[in-house]
Amino acid sequence: MGYFAALNERGFRVQQSVPAMRAMRIGCEFNHVAQSATPAAFQVRPGVEARVVRELWTTDPVIETGRYTDLYGTEVRRLMLPAGESLVSYYAVVEVPDEVDEADPAAPALRAEDLPDDVLVYTLPSRYCQSDMLAADGWRLFGSHERNYELVAHIQDWVWNHLEYRTGSTGSWWTAKDSFDNGYGVCRDFAHLMVTLCRSISIPARYCSGYLPDMDVPPLPTAMDFHAWVEVYLGDRWYTFDPRHNERRKGHVAIGHGRDAADLALVTTWGTPWLRRLTVWADEEFTEPWPPADVSMAARDPFGD
């Protein structure tokens, strides 16, 4: 932990702590096979809050790309997947604080009339988060609790205990109501249900996706993948919650946030290419150069001869 000098509201110099940082490699490779040229959009680059040290976008074959920023501030890359096989890759080194997600047990949940204008949208129902359909359940389960950080932590704990994690068990049709009724899902379903229950009692919550390493925790036995979690507005800021793990973690690197997963599709295609392979990295392993020295499709294909 380091320190720096700053001026407080009275003009006096005070010391403020600066958390130690740790370097992490992140990245992803999308190997598609398309029948014909197919428009596509990718959302995989960390958001503006991330501390990116170096990064590389690359495609094989070489494809012209464009980019824009969506309604929620997330960078989107547009391109045409060519007919046949292609590889679209993103590699980066980022720095993350060597500390778990911040918490403030006393942070209050504000009344609707006291919320900032741009936060109100996150109290409303959305495609996967039907908070209107679960309003009666939300108030029955959580309406009697004091409205603060501890209540939101309780909602997270309830979701973690209510849902069974089942790899590959749900798809794009599966909503928070489905998870509530059936009791299982994947990480995006844990996030959707927590977002929905918070909104059902008028606490602003938004869906986040990005990269999460197994940093200072036992590694999961499954292959690394993208991750989904939740941000909840309490007091005057957003706090991170992770209902899939039900604990504060180190290393969340958000690609972006939105109302639900419909706003954060990692890849959108206007066609039906086959995703032959998806590989994701989020770790502190630097035994090989990063970004890789050879980013060609042949070099990066684990199924090649």
Protein Blocks (a to p, Z undefined) as FASTA:
>chain_A
ZZdddddfkopacddddddddddddddddddddfbdcdddddfbccfkbccfbdcddddd
dddddddddfkopacddddddehjdddddddddddddbdddddfklccddfklpcfklmm
mmpccfklcfklmmmmmmmmmmmpccdfklmmmmmmmmmmmpccdehkacfklcfklmmm
nopacfklmmmmmmmmmmmnopacdddddddddehiacdfbdcdddddddddehjaccdd
dfknopacehiacfbdcfblmlmcfbacedjddcfbacddddfbfkbccddfblcfklmm
mkbZZ
